[in-house]
Amino acid sequence: MNKVHSITVDYDNGKLIVNGKEINNTAIIGVADESTEGWLRQKVINIHNEAEKMIKVSVYCEEVHLMAEEPLTNSSNAGNKP
């Protein structure tokens, strides 16, 4: 009998949430029940590591995006000044 495991990953206020449970670098808390194979736990660790990378990239991209937008806004406003 095969079990189907779905994993949901969220990032909330600096915390990684997997299947509704907070995950940190040192522990996987309540994500998998005792019957779950070790590979699923490793999969969650991998998801955590990948999510961390994606979050860093996402934040970096947002900052760059905001930095790119500001001069455009300022220059268009400067043209409207009397």
mmCIF file of the N, C-alpha and C atoms, coordinates in Angstrom:
data_MODEL
# 
_entry.id   MODEL 
# 
loop_
_atom_site.group_PDB 
_atom_site.id 
_atom_site.type_symbol 
_atom_site.label_atom_id 
_atom_site.label_alt_id 
_atom_site.label_comp_id 
_atom_site.label_asym_id 
_atom_site.label_entity_id 
_atom_site.label_seq_id 
_atom_site.pdbx_PDB_ins_code 
_atom_site.Cartn_x 
_atom_site.Cartn_y 
_atom_site.Cartn_z 
_atom_site.occupancy 
_atom_site.B_iso_or_equiv 
_atom_site.pdbx_formal_charge 
_atom_site.auth_seq_id 
_atom_site.auth_comp_id 
_atom_site.auth_asym_id 
_atom_site.auth_atom_id 
_atom_site.pdbx_PDB_model_num 
ATOM 1   N N  . MET A 1 1  ? 0.836  -1.188 0.000   1.00 0.00 ? 1  MET A N  1 
ATOM 2   C CA . MET A 1 1  ? 0.000  0.000  0.000   1.00 0.00 ? 1  MET A CA 1 
ATOM 3   C C  . MET A 1 1  ? 0.883  1.255  0.000   1.00 0.00 ? 1  MET A C  1 
ATOM 4   N N  . ASN A 1 2  ? 0.724  2.072  -1.026  1.00 0.00 ? 2  ASN A N  1 
ATOM 5   C CA . ASN A 1 2  ? 1.535  3.280  -1.143  1.00 0.00 ? 2  ASN A CA 1 
ATOM 6   C C  . ASN A 1 2  ? 0.824  4.468  -0.511  1.00 0.00 ? 2  ASN A C  1 
ATOM 7   N N  . LYS A 1 3  ? 1.591  5.246  0.221   1.00 0.00 ? 3  LYS A N  1 
ATOM 8   C CA . LYS A 1 3  ? 1.045  6.480  0.786   1.00 0.00 ? 3  LYS A CA 1 
ATOM 9   C C  . LYS A 1 3  ? 1.433  7.632  -0.122  1.00 0.00 ? 3  LYS A C  1 
ATOM 10  N N  . VAL A 1 4  ? 0.513  8.547  -0.329  1.00 0.00 ? 4  VAL A N  1 
ATOM 11  C CA . VAL A 1 4  ? 0.824  9.748  -1.087  1.00 0.00 ? 4  VAL A CA 1 
ATOM 12  C C  . VAL A 1 4  ? 1.014  10.883 -0.092  1.00 0.00 ? 4  VAL A C  1 
ATOM 13  N N  . HIS A 1 5  ? 2.191  11.486 -0.141  1.00 0.00 ? 5  HIS A N  1 
ATOM 14  C CA . HIS A 1 5  ? 2.491  12.585 0.773   1.00 0.00 ? 5  HIS A CA 1 
ATOM 15  C C  . HIS A 1 5  ? 2.500  13.885 -0.012  1.00 0.00 ? 5  HIS A C  1 
ATOM 16  N N  . SER A 1 6  ? 1.705  14.836 0.425   1.00 0.00 ? 6  SER A N  1 
ATOM 17  C CA . SER A 1 6  ? 1.799  16.158 -0.184  1.00 0.00 ? 6  SER A CA 1 
ATOM 18  C C  . SER A 1 6  ? 2.499  17.072 0.806   1.00 0.00 ? 6  SER A C  1 
ATOM 19  N N  . ILE A 1 7  ? 3.363  17.911 0.285   1.00 0.00 ? 7  ILE A N  1 
ATOM 20  C CA . ILE A 1 7  ? 4.109  18.816 1.138   1.00 0.00 ? 7  ILE A CA 1 
ATOM 21  C C  . ILE A 1 7  ? 3.770  20.241 0.733   1.00 0.00 ? 7  ILE A C  1 
ATOM 22  N N  . THR A 1 8  ? 3.307  21.023 1.693   1.00 0.00 ? 8  THR A N  1 
ATOM 23  C CA . THR A 1 8  ? 3.077  22.439 1.419   1.00 0.00 ? 8  THR A CA 1 
ATOM 24  C C  . THR A 1 8  ? 4.146  23.241 2.143   1.00 0.00 ? 8  THR A C  1 
ATOM 25  N N  . VAL A 1 9  ? 4.701  24.214 1.451   1.00 0.00 ? 9  VAL A N  1 
ATOM 26  C CA . VAL A 1 9  ? 5.765  25.033 2.017   1.00 0.00 ? 9  VAL A CA 1 
ATOM 27  C C  . VAL A 1 9  ? 5.342  26.491 1.973   1.00 0.00 ? 9  VAL A C  1 
ATOM 28  N N  . ASP A 1 10 ? 5.407  27.150 3.110   1.00 0.00 ? 10 ASP A N  1 
ATOM 29  C CA . ASP A 1 10 ? 5.102  28.576 3.182   1.00 0.00 ? 10 ASP A CA 1 
ATOM 30  C C  . ASP A 1 10 ? 6.245  29.278 3.895   1.00 0.00 ? 10 ASP A C  1 
ATOM 31  N N  . TYR A 1 11 ? 6.383  30.564 3.633   1.00 0.00 ? 11 TYR A N  1 
ATOM 32  C CA . TYR A 1 11 ? 7.381  31.368 4.329   1.00 0.00 ? 11 TYR A CA 1 
ATOM 33  C C  . TYR A 1 11 ? 6.644  32.526 4.970   1.00 0.00 ? 11 TYR A C  1 
ATOM 34  N N  . ASP A 1 12 ? 6.687  32.585 6.298   1.00 0.00 ? 12 ASP A N  1 
ATOM 35  C CA . ASP A 1 12 ? 5.893  33.588 7.002   1.00 0.00 ? 12 ASP A CA 1 
ATOM 36  C C  . ASP A 1 12 ? 6.748  34.317 8.030   1.00 0.00 ? 12 ASP A C  1 
ATOM 37  N N  . ASN A 1 13 ? 6.983  35.600 7.784   1.00 0.00 ? 13 ASN A N  1 
ATOM 38  C CA . ASN A 1 13 ? 7.670  36.442 8.760   1.00 0.00 ? 13 ASN A CA 1 
ATOM 39  C C  . ASN A 1 13 ? 8.986  35.824 9.235   1.00 0.00 ? 13 ASN A C  1 
ATOM 40  N N  . GLY A 1 14 ? 9.807  35.378 8.292   1.00 0.00 ? 14 GLY A N  1 
ATOM 41  C CA . GLY A 1 14 ? 11.116 34.833 8.628   1.00 0.00 ? 14 GLY A CA 1 
ATOM 42  C C  . GLY A 1 14 ? 11.112 33.379 9.045   1.00 0.00 ? 14 GLY A C  1 
ATOM 43  N N  . LYS A 1 15 ? 9.952  32.724 9.016   1.00 0.00 ? 15 LYS A N  1 
ATOM 44  C CA . LYS A 1 15 ? 9.870  31.321 9.427   1.00 0.00 ? 15 LYS A CA 1 
ATOM 45  C C  . LYS A 1 15 ? 9.431  30.459 8.257   1.00 0.00 ? 15 LYS A C  1 
ATOM 46  N N  . LEU A 1 16 ? 10.070 29.312 8.118   1.00 0.00 ? 16 LEU A N  1 
ATOM 47  C CA . LEU A 1 16 ? 9.661  28.363 7.087   1.00 0.00 ? 16 LEU A CA 1 
ATOM 48  C C  . LEU A 1 16 ? 8.609  27.439 7.684   1.00 0.00 ? 16 LEU A C  1 
ATOM 49  N N  . ILE A 1 17 ? 7.463  27.336 7.011   1.00 0.00 ? 17 ILE A N  1 
ATOM 50  C CA . ILE A 1 17 ? 6.363  26.509 7.501   1.00 0.00 ? 17 ILE A CA 1 
ATOM 51  C C  . ILE A 1 17 ? 6.143  25.377 6.498   1.00 0.00 ? 17 ILE A C  1 
ATOM 52  N N  . VAL A 1 18 ? 6.292  24.137 6.954   1.00 0.00 ? 18 VAL A N  1 
ATOM 53  C CA . VAL A 1 18 ? 6.070  22.978 6.093   1.00 0.00 ? 18 VAL A CA 1 
ATOM 54  C C  . VAL A 1 18 ? 4.899  22.193 6.652   1.00 0.00 ? 18 VAL A C  1 
ATOM 55  N N  . ASN A 1 19 ? 3.880  22.002 5.828   1.00 0.00 ? 19 ASN A N  1 
ATOM 56  C CA . ASN A 1 19 ? 2.669  21.303 6.266   1.00 0.00 ? 19 ASN A CA 1 
ATOM 57  C C  . ASN A 1 19 ? 2.137  21.870 7.581   1.00 0.00 ? 19 ASN A C  1 
ATOM 58  N N  . GLY A 1 20 ? 2.175  23.189 7.694   1.00 0.00 ? 20 GLY A N  1 
ATOM 59  C CA . GLY A 1 20 ? 1.606  23.843 8.865   1.00 0.00 ? 20 GLY A CA 1 
ATOM 60  C C  . GLY A 1 20 ? 2.481  23.836 10.100  1.00 0.00 ? 20 GLY A C  1 
ATOM 61  N N  . LYS A 1 21 ? 3.688  23.246 10.000  1.00 0.00 ? 21 LYS A N  1 
ATOM 62  C CA . LYS A 1 21 ? 4.594  23.207 11.150  1.00 0.00 ? 21 LYS A CA 1 
ATOM 63  C C  . LYS A 1 21 ? 5.833  24.041 10.844  1.00 0.00 ? 21 LYS A C  1 
ATOM 64  N N  . GLU A 1 22 ? 6.302  24.786 11.859  1.00 0.00 ? 22 GLU A N  1 
ATOM 65  C CA . GLU A 1 22 ? 7.498  25.595 11.668  1.00 0.00 ? 22 GLU A CA 1 
ATOM 66  C C  . GLU A 1 22 ? 8.729  24.695 11.590  1.00 0.00 ? 22 GLU A C  1 
ATOM 67  N N  . ILE A 1 23 ? 9.607  24.992 10.648  1.00 0.00 ? 23 ILE A N  1 
ATOM 68  C CA . ILE A 1 23 ? 10.825 24.209 10.454  1.00 0.00 ? 23 ILE A CA 1 
ATOM 69  C C  . ILE A 1 23 ? 12.017 25.122 10.684  1.00 0.00 ? 23 ILE A C  1 
ATOM 70  N N  . ASN A 1 24 ? 13.049 24.607 11.352  1.00 0.00 ? 24 ASN A N  1 
ATOM 71  C CA . ASN A 1 24 ? 14.285 25.380 11.443  1.00 0.00 ? 24 ASN A CA 1 
ATOM 72  C C  . ASN A 1 24 ? 15.445 24.540 10.924  1.00 0.00 ? 24 ASN A C  1 
ATOM 73  N N  . ASN A 1 25 ? 16.655 25.089 10.986  1.00 0.00 ? 25 ASN A N  1 
ATOM 74  C CA . ASN A 1 25 ? 17.806 24.406 10.402  1.00 0.00 ? 25 ASN A CA 1 
ATOM 75  C C  . ASN A 1 25 ? 18.162 23.111 11.116  1.00 0.00 ? 25 ASN A C  1 
ATOM 76  N N  . THR A 1 26 ? 17.830 22.995 12.390  1.00 0.00 ? 26 THR A N  1 
ATOM 77  C CA . THR A 1 26 ? 18.316 21.864 13.166  1.00 0.00 ? 26 THR A CA 1 
ATOM 78  C C  . THR A 1 26 ? 17.287 20.767 13.365  1.00 0.00 ? 26 THR A C  1 
ATOM 79  N N  . ALA A 1 27 ? 16.004 21.051 13.102  1.00 0.00 ? 27 ALA A N  1 
ATOM 80  C CA . ALA A 1 27 ? 14.985 20.054 13.420  1.00 0.00 ? 27 ALA A CA 1 
ATOM 81  C C  . ALA A 1 27 ? 13.857 20.071 12.416  1.00 0.00 ? 27 ALA A C  1 
ATOM 82  N N  . ILE A 1 28 ? 13.280 18.923 12.245  1.00 0.00 ? 28 ILE A N  1 
ATOM 83  C CA . ILE A 1 28 ? 12.045 18.818 11.482  1.00 0.00 ? 28 ILE A CA 1 
ATOM 84  C C  . ILE A 1 28 ? 10.988 18.417 12.492  1.00 0.00 ? 28 ILE A C  1 
ATOM 85  N N  . ILE A 1 29 ? 10.039 19.309 12.723  1.00 0.00 ? 29 ILE A N  1 
ATOM 86  C CA . ILE A 1 29 ? 9.115  19.139 13.845  1.00 0.00 ? 29 ILE A CA 1 
ATOM 87  C C  . ILE A 1 29 ? 7.744  18.724 13.334  1.00 0.00 ? 29 ILE A C  1 
ATOM 88  N N  . GLY A 1 30 ? 7.338  17.512 13.622  1.00 0.00 ? 30 GLY A N  1 
ATOM 89  C CA . GLY A 1 30 ? 5.982  17.078 13.344  1.00 0.00 ? 30 GLY A CA 1 
ATOM 90  C C  . GLY A 1 30 ? 5.577  17.073 11.886  1.00 0.00 ? 30 GLY A C  1 
ATOM 91  N N  . VAL A 1 31 ? 6.543  17.061 10.975  1.00 0.00 ? 31 VAL A N  1 
ATOM 92  C CA . VAL A 1 31 ? 6.178  17.073 9.562   1.00 0.00 ? 31 VAL A CA 1 
ATOM 93  C C  . VAL A 1 31 ? 5.758  15.678 9.128   1.00 0.00 ? 31 VAL A C  1 
ATOM 94  N N  . ALA A 1 32 ? 6.540  14.700 9.545   1.00 0.00 ? 32 ALA A N  1 
ATOM 95  C CA . ALA A 1 32 ? 6.291  13.338 9.101   1.00 0.00 ? 32 ALA A CA 1 
ATOM 96  C C  . ALA A 1 32 ? 5.904  12.473 10.296  1.00 0.00 ? 32 ALA A C  1 
ATOM 97  N N  . ASP A 1 33 ? 4.983  11.553 10.065  1.00 0.00 ? 33 ASP A N  1 
ATOM 98  C CA . ASP A 1 33 ? 4.660  10.629 11.156  1.00 0.00 ? 33 ASP A CA 1 
ATOM 99  C C  . ASP A 1 33 ? 5.704  9.512  11.175  1.00 0.00 ? 33 ASP A C  1 
ATOM 100 N N  . GLU A 1 34 ? 5.620  8.633  12.172  1.00 0.00 ? 34 GLU A N  1 
ATOM 101 C CA . GLU A 1 34 ? 6.658  7.625  12.360  1.00 0.00 ? 34 GLU A CA 1 
ATOM 102 C C  . GLU A 1 34 ? 6.747  6.643  11.205  1.00 0.00 ? 34 GLU A C  1 
ATOM 103 N N  . SER A 1 35 ? 5.660  6.469  10.459  1.00 0.00 ? 35 SER A N  1 
ATOM 104 C CA . SER A 1 35 ? 5.673  5.494  9.376   1.00 0.00 ? 35 SER A CA 1 
ATOM 105 C C  . SER A 1 35 ? 6.308  6.053  8.100   1.00 0.00 ? 35 SER A C  1 
ATOM 106 N N  . THR A 1 36 ? 6.635  7.333  8.115   1.00 0.00 ? 36 THR A N  1 
ATOM 107 C CA . THR A 1 36 ? 7.180  7.956  6.916   1.00 0.00 ? 36 THR A CA 1 
ATOM 108 C C  . THR A 1 36 ? 8.648  7.599  6.746   1.00 0.00 ? 36 THR A C  1 
ATOM 109 N N  . GLU A 1 37 ? 9.018  7.316  5.504   1.00 0.00 ? 37 GLU A N  1 
ATOM 110 C CA . GLU A 1 37 ? 10.387 6.921  5.212   1.00 0.00 ? 37 GLU A CA 1 
ATOM 111 C C  . GLU A 1 37 ? 11.338 8.095  5.408   1.00 0.00 ? 37 GLU A C  1 
ATOM 112 N N  . GLY A 1 38 ? 12.616 7.762  5.651   1.00 0.00 ? 38 GLY A N  1 
ATOM 113 C CA . GLY A 1 38 ? 13.646 8.782  5.851   1.00 0.00 ? 38 GLY A CA 1 
ATOM 114 C C  . GLY A 1 38 ? 13.820 9.689  4.650   1.00 0.00 ? 38 GLY A C  1 
ATOM 115 N N  . TRP A 1 39 ? 13.562 9.149  3.451   1.00 0.00 ? 39 TRP A N  1 
ATOM 116 C CA . TRP A 1 39 ? 13.761 9.983  2.258   1.00 0.00 ? 39 TRP A CA 1 
ATOM 117 C C  . TRP A 1 39 ? 12.821 11.179 2.260   1.00 0.00 ? 39 TRP A C  1 
ATOM 118 N N  . LEU A 1 40 ? 11.637 11.028 2.871   1.00 0.00 ? 40 LEU A N  1 
ATOM 119 C CA . LEU A 1 40 ? 10.706 12.158 2.922   1.00 0.00 ? 40 LEU A CA 1 
ATOM 120 C C  . LEU A 1 40 ? 11.268 13.250 3.829   1.00 0.00 ? 40 LEU A C  1 
ATOM 121 N N  . ARG A 1 41 ? 11.857 12.822 4.948   1.00 0.00 ? 41 ARG A N  1 
ATOM 122 C CA . ARG A 1 41 ? 12.485 13.800 5.840   1.00 0.00 ? 41 ARG A CA 1 
ATOM 123 C C  . ARG A 1 41 ? 13.615 14.531 5.105   1.00 0.00 ? 41 ARG A C  1 
ATOM 124 N N  . GLN A 1 42 ? 14.405 13.759 4.344   1.00 0.00 ? 42 GLN A N  1 
ATOM 125 C CA . GLN A 1 42 ? 15.495 14.384 3.595   1.00 0.00 ? 42 GLN A CA 1 
ATOM 126 C C  . GLN A 1 42 ? 14.930 15.344 2.554   1.00 0.00 ? 42 GLN A C  1 
ATOM 127 N N  . LYS A 1 43 ? 13.810 14.946 1.948   1.00 0.00 ? 43 LYS A N  1 
ATOM 128 C CA . LYS A 1 43 ? 13.146 15.794 0.954   1.00 0.00 ? 43 LYS A CA 1 
ATOM 129 C C  . LYS A 1 43 ? 12.742 17.129 1.585   1.00 0.00 ? 43 LYS A C  1 
ATOM 130 N N  . VAL A 1 44 ? 12.239 17.070 2.801   1.00 0.00 ? 44 VAL A N  1 
ATOM 131 C CA . VAL A 1 44 ? 11.827 18.292 3.497   1.00 0.00 ? 44 VAL A CA 1 
ATOM 132 C C  . VAL A 1 44 ? 13.044 19.161 3.804   1.00 0.00 ? 44 VAL A C  1 
ATOM 133 N N  . ILE A 1 45 ? 14.148 18.520 4.217   1.00 0.00 ? 45 ILE A N  1 
ATOM 134 C CA . ILE A 1 45 ? 15.387 19.276 4.460   1.00 0.00 ? 45 ILE A CA 1 
ATOM 135 C C  . ILE A 1 45 ? 15.822 19.958 3.168   1.00 0.00 ? 45 ILE A C  1 
ATOM 136 N N  . ASN A 1 46 ? 15.754 19.218 2.057   1.00 0.00 ? 46 ASN A N  1 
ATOM 137 C CA . ASN A 1 46 ? 16.135 19.783 0.764   1.00 0.00 ? 46 ASN A CA 1 
ATOM 138 C C  . ASN A 1 46 ? 15.220 20.938 0.388   1.00 0.00 ? 46 ASN A C  1 
ATOM 139 N N  . ILE A 1 47 ? 13.920 20.775 0.652   1.00 0.00 ? 47 ILE A N  1 
ATOM 140 C CA . ILE A 1 47 ? 12.962 21.844 0.358   1.00 0.00 ? 47 ILE A CA 1 
ATOM 141 C C  . ILE A 1 47 ? 13.311 23.076 1.191   1.00 0.00 ? 47 ILE A C  1 
ATOM 142 N N  . HIS A 1 48 ? 13.654 22.853 2.450   1.00 0.00 ? 48 HIS A N  1 
ATOM 143 C CA . HIS A 1 48 ? 14.032 23.970 3.324   1.00 0.00 ? 48 HIS A CA 1 
ATOM 144 C C  . HIS A 1 48 ? 15.229 24.706 2.744   1.00 0.00 ? 48 HIS A C  1 
ATOM 145 N N  . ASN A 1 49 ? 16.256 23.952 2.335   1.00 0.00 ? 49 ASN A N  1 
ATOM 146 C CA . ASN A 1 49 ? 17.471 24.565 1.798   1.00 0.00 ? 49 ASN A CA 1 
ATOM 147 C C  . ASN A 1 49 ? 17.175 25.325 0.515   1.00 0.00 ? 49 ASN A C  1 
ATOM 148 N N  . GLU A 1 50 ? 16.380 24.719 -0.365  1.00 0.00 ? 50 GLU A N  1 
ATOM 149 C CA . GLU A 1 50 ? 16.024 25.378 -1.622  1.00 0.00 ? 50 GLU A CA 1 
ATOM 150 C C  . GLU A 1 50 ? 15.162 26.607 -1.352  1.00 0.00 ? 50 GLU A C  1 
ATOM 151 N N  . ALA A 1 51 ? 14.226 26.478 -0.403  1.00 0.00 ? 51 ALA A N  1 
ATOM 152 C CA . ALA A 1 51 ? 13.341 27.601 -0.082  1.00 0.00 ? 51 ALA A CA 1 
ATOM 153 C C  . ALA A 1 51 ? 14.161 28.773 0.444   1.00 0.00 ? 51 ALA A C  1 
ATOM 154 N N  . GLU A 1 52 ? 15.155 28.475 1.275   1.00 0.00 ? 52 GLU A N  1 
ATOM 155 C CA . GLU A 1 52 ? 16.023 29.528 1.804   1.00 0.00 ? 52 GLU A CA 1 
ATOM 156 C C  . GLU A 1 52 ? 16.707 30.269 0.668   1.00 0.00 ? 52 GLU A C  1 
ATOM 157 N N  . LYS A 1 53 ? 17.221 29.500 -0.310  1.00 0.00 ? 53 LYS A N  1 
ATOM 158 C CA . LYS A 1 53 ? 17.892 30.122 -1.460  1.00 0.00 ? 53 LYS A CA 1 
ATOM 159 C C  . LYS A 1 53 ? 16.903 30.972 -2.244  1.00 0.00 ? 53 LYS A C  1 
ATOM 160 N N  . MET A 1 54 ? 15.704 30.427 -2.495  1.00 0.00 ? 54 MET A N  1 
ATOM 161 C CA . MET A 1 54 ? 14.710 31.142 -3.292  1.00 0.00 ? 54 MET A CA 1 
ATOM 162 C C  . MET A 1 54 ? 14.270 32.418 -2.580  1.00 0.00 ? 54 MET A C  1 
ATOM 163 N N  . ILE A 1 55 ? 14.139 32.342 -1.249  1.00 0.00 ? 55 ILE A N  1 
ATOM 164 C CA . ILE A 1 55 ? 13.710 33.509 -0.478  1.00 0.00 ? 55 ILE A CA 1 
ATOM 165 C C  . ILE A 1 55 ? 14.762 34.610 -0.601  1.00 0.00 ? 55 ILE A C  1 
ATOM 166 N N  . LYS A 1 56 ? 16.049 34.222 -0.478  1.00 0.00 ? 56 LYS A N  1 
ATOM 167 C CA . LYS A 1 56 ? 17.125 35.209 -0.589  1.00 0.00 ? 56 LYS A CA 1 
ATOM 168 C C  . LYS A 1 56 ? 17.109 35.847 -1.971  1.00 0.00 ? 56 LYS A C  1 
ATOM 169 N N  . VAL A 1 57 ? 16.943 35.039 -2.998  1.00 0.00 ? 57 VAL A N  1 
ATOM 170 C CA . VAL A 1 57 ? 16.900 35.555 -4.369  1.00 0.00 ? 57 VAL A CA 1 
ATOM 171 C C  . VAL A 1 57 ? 15.698 36.468 -4.548  1.00 0.00 ? 57 VAL A C  1 
ATOM 172 N N  . SER A 1 58 ? 14.557 36.051 -4.011  1.00 0.00 ? 58 SER A N  1 
ATOM 173 C CA . SER A 1 58 ? 13.328 36.830 -4.141  1.00 0.00 ? 58 SER A CA 1 
ATOM 174 C C  . SER A 1 58 ? 13.485 38.196 -3.475  1.00 0.00 ? 58 SER A C  1 
ATOM 175 N N  . VAL A 1 59 ? 14.024 38.219 -2.270  1.00 0.00 ? 59 VAL A N  1 
ATOM 176 C CA . VAL A 1 59 ? 14.214 39.481 -1.550  1.00 0.00 ? 59 VAL A CA 1 
ATOM 177 C C  . VAL A 1 59 ? 15.186 40.361 -2.322  1.00 0.00 ? 59 VAL A C  1 
ATOM 178 N N  . TYR A 1 60 ? 16.256 39.756 -2.828  1.00 0.00 ? 60 TYR A N  1 
ATOM 179 C CA . TYR A 1 60 ? 17.253 40.506 -3.594  1.00 0.00 ? 60 TYR A CA 1 
ATOM 180 C C  . TYR A 1 60 ? 16.612 41.112 -4.836  1.00 0.00 ? 60 TYR A C  1 
ATOM 181 N N  . CYS A 1 61 ? 15.809 40.324 -5.537  1.00 0.00 ? 61 CYS A N  1 
ATOM 182 C CA . CYS A 1 61 ? 15.148 40.803 -6.753  1.00 0.00 ? 61 CYS A CA 1 
ATOM 183 C C  . CYS A 1 61 ? 14.178 41.937 -6.431  1.00 0.00 ? 61 CYS A C  1 
ATOM 184 N N  . GLU A 1 62 ? 13.452 41.821 -5.335  1.00 0.00 ? 62 GLU A N  1 
ATOM 185 C CA . GLU A 1 62 ? 12.518 42.880 -4.945  1.00 0.00 ? 62 GLU A CA 1 
ATOM 186 C C  . GLU A 1 62 ? 13.268 44.172 -4.659  1.00 0.00 ? 62 GLU A C  1 
ATOM 187 N N  . GLU A 1 63 ? 14.411 44.063 -3.966  1.00 0.00 ? 63 GLU A N  1 
ATOM 188 C CA . GLU A 1 63 ? 15.194 45.255 -3.649  1.00 0.00 ? 63 GLU A CA 1 
ATOM 189 C C  . GLU A 1 63 ? 15.701 45.906 -4.926  1.00 0.00 ? 63 GLU A C  1 
ATOM 190 N N  . VAL A 1 64 ? 16.212 45.091 -5.839  1.00 0.00 ? 64 VAL A N  1 
ATOM 191 C CA . VAL A 1 64 ? 16.722 45.617 -7.104  1.00 0.00 ? 64 VAL A CA 1 
ATOM 192 C C  . VAL A 1 64 ? 15.586 46.267 -7.884  1.00 0.00 ? 64 VAL A C  1 
ATOM 193 N N  . HIS A 1 65 ? 14.422 45.614 -7.865  1.00 0.00 ? 65 HIS A N  1 
ATOM 194 C CA . HIS A 1 65 ? 13.253 46.133 -8.580  1.00 0.00 ? 65 HIS A CA 1 
ATOM 195 C C  . HIS A 1 65 ? 12.863 47.502 -8.014  1.00 0.00 ? 65 HIS A C  1 
ATOM 196 N N  . LEU A 1 66 ? 12.829 47.603 -6.682  1.00 0.00 ? 66 LEU A N  1 
ATOM 197 C CA . LEU A 1 66 ? 12.468 48.868 -6.040  1.00 0.00 ? 66 LEU A CA 1 
ATOM 198 C C  . LEU A 1 66 ? 13.506 49.941 -6.349  1.00 0.00 ? 66 LEU A C  1 
ATOM 199 N N  . MET A 1 67 ? 14.783 49.562 -6.320  1.00 0.00 ? 67 MET A N  1 
ATOM 200 C CA . MET A 1 67 ? 15.843 50.519 -6.608  1.00 0.00 ? 67 MET A CA 1 
ATOM 201 C C  . MET A 1 67 ? 15.730 51.010 -8.050  1.00 0.00 ? 67 MET A C  1 
ATOM 202 N N  . ALA A 1 68 ? 15.350 50.127 -8.946  1.00 0.00 ? 68 ALA A N  1 
ATOM 203 C CA . ALA A 1 68 ? 15.228 50.498 -10.352 1.00 0.00 ? 68 ALA A CA 1 
ATOM 204 C C  . ALA A 1 68 ? 14.024 51.414 -10.568 1.00 0.00 ? 68 ALA A C  1 
ATOM 205 N N  . GLU A 1 69 ? 12.975 51.221 -9.784  1.00 0.00 ? 69 GLU A N  1 
ATOM 206 C CA . GLU A 1 69 ? 11.767 52.030 -9.966  1.00 0.00 ? 69 GLU A CA 1 
ATOM 207 C C  . GLU A 1 69 ? 11.939 53.455 -9.441  1.00 0.00 ? 69 GLU A C  1 
ATOM 208 N N  . GLU A 1 70 ? 12.655 53.620 -8.352  1.00 0.00 ? 70 GLU A N  1 
ATOM 209 C CA . GLU A 1 70 ? 12.729 54.936 -7.706  1.00 0.00 ? 70 GLU A CA 1 
ATOM 210 C C  . GLU A 1 70 ? 13.275 56.037 -8.613  1.00 0.00 ? 70 GLU A C  1 
ATOM 211 N N  . PRO A 1 71 ? 14.408 55.827 -9.297  1.00 0.00 ? 71 PRO A N  1 
ATOM 212 C CA . PRO A 1 71 ? 14.918 56.901 -10.150 1.00 0.00 ? 71 PRO A CA 1 
ATOM 213 C C  . PRO A 1 71 ? 13.934 57.270 -11.261 1.00 0.00 ? 71 PRO A C  1 
ATOM 214 N N  . LEU A 1 72 ? 13.215 56.288 -11.792 1.00 0.00 ? 72 LEU A N  1 
ATOM 215 C CA . LEU A 1 72 ? 12.239 56.573 -12.841 1.00 0.00 ? 72 LEU A CA 1 
ATOM 216 C C  . LEU A 1 72 ? 11.146 57.490 -12.299 1.00 0.00 ? 72 LEU A C  1 
ATOM 217 N N  . THR A 1 73 ? 10.669 57.191 -11.098 1.00 0.00 ? 73 THR A N  1 
ATOM 218 C CA . THR A 1 73 ? 9.619  58.004 -10.476 1.00 0.00 ? 73 THR A CA 1 
ATOM 219 C C  . THR A 1 73 ? 10.144 59.412 -10.217 1.00 0.00 ? 73 THR A C  1 
ATOM 220 N N  . ASN A 1 74 ? 11.358 59.510 -9.675  1.00 0.00 ? 74 ASN A N  1 
ATOM 221 C CA . ASN A 1 74 ? 11.929 60.820 -9.363  1.00 0.00 ? 74 ASN A CA 1 
ATOM 222 C C  . ASN A 1 74 ? 12.154 61.645 -10.623 1.00 0.00 ? 74 ASN A C  1 
ATOM 223 N N  . SER A 1 75 ? 12.650 61.012 -11.685 1.00 0.00 ? 75 SER A N  1 
ATOM 224 C CA . SER A 1 75 ? 12.949 61.768 -12.898 1.00 0.00 ? 75 SER A CA 1 
ATOM 225 C C  . SER A 1 75 ? 11.660 62.258 -13.556 1.00 0.00 ? 75 SER A C  1 
ATOM 226 N N  . SER A 1 76 ? 10.589 61.454 -13.499 1.00 0.00 ? 76 SER A N  1 
ATOM 227 C CA . SER A 1 76 ? 9.334  61.898 -14.110 1.00 0.00 ? 76 SER A CA 1 
ATOM 228 C C  . SER A 1 76 ? 8.723  63.029 -13.286 1.00 0.00 ? 76 SER A C  1 
ATOM 229 N N  . ASN A 1 77 ? 8.894  62.973 -11.958 1.00 0.00 ? 77 ASN A N  1 
ATOM 230 C CA . ASN A 1 77 ? 8.391  64.056 -11.112 1.00 0.00 ? 77 ASN A CA 1 
ATOM 231 C C  . ASN A 1 77 ? 9.201  65.328 -11.326 1.00 0.00 ? 77 ASN A C  1 
ATOM 232 N N  . ALA A 1 78 ? 10.506 65.169 -11.534 1.00 0.00 ? 78 ALA A N  1 
ATOM 233 C CA . ALA A 1 78 ? 11.381 66.329 -11.708 1.00 0.00 ? 78 ALA A CA 1 
ATOM 234 C C  . ALA A 1 78 ? 10.955 67.124 -12.938 1.00 0.00 ? 78 ALA A C  1 
ATOM 235 N N  . GLY A 1 79 ? 10.494 66.437 -13.967 1.00 0.00 ? 79 GLY A N  1 
ATOM 236 C CA . GLY A 1 79 ? 10.068 67.109 -15.185 1.00 0.00 ? 79 GLY A CA 1 
ATOM 237 C C  . GLY A 1 79 ? 8.806  67.924 -14.977 1.00 0.00 ? 79 GLY A C  1 
ATOM 238 N N  . ASN A 1 80 ? 8.029  67.602 -13.946 1.00 0.00 ? 80 ASN A N  1 
ATOM 239 C CA . ASN A 1 80 ? 6.762  68.296 -13.717 1.00 0.00 ? 80 ASN A CA 1 
ATOM 240 C C  . ASN A 1 80 ? 6.909  69.515 -12.806 1.00 0.00 ? 80 ASN A C  1 
ATOM 241 N N  . LYS A 1 81 ? 8.099  69.705 -12.240 1.00 0.00 ? 81 LYS A N  1 
ATOM 242 C CA . LYS A 1 81 ? 8.281  70.828 -11.307 1.00 0.00 ? 81 LYS A CA 1 
ATOM 243 C C  . LYS A 1 81 ? 8.332  72.146 -12.082 1.00 0.00 ? 81 LYS A C  1 
ATOM 244 N N  . PRO A 1 82 ? 7.764  73.194 -11.527 1.00 0.00 ? 82 PRO A N  1 
ATOM 245 C CA . PRO A 1 82 ? 7.781  74.504 -12.210 1.00 0.00 ? 82 PRO A CA 1 
ATOM 246 C C  . PRO A 1 82 ? 9.176  75.118 -12.248 1.00 0.00 ? 82 PRO A C  1 
# 
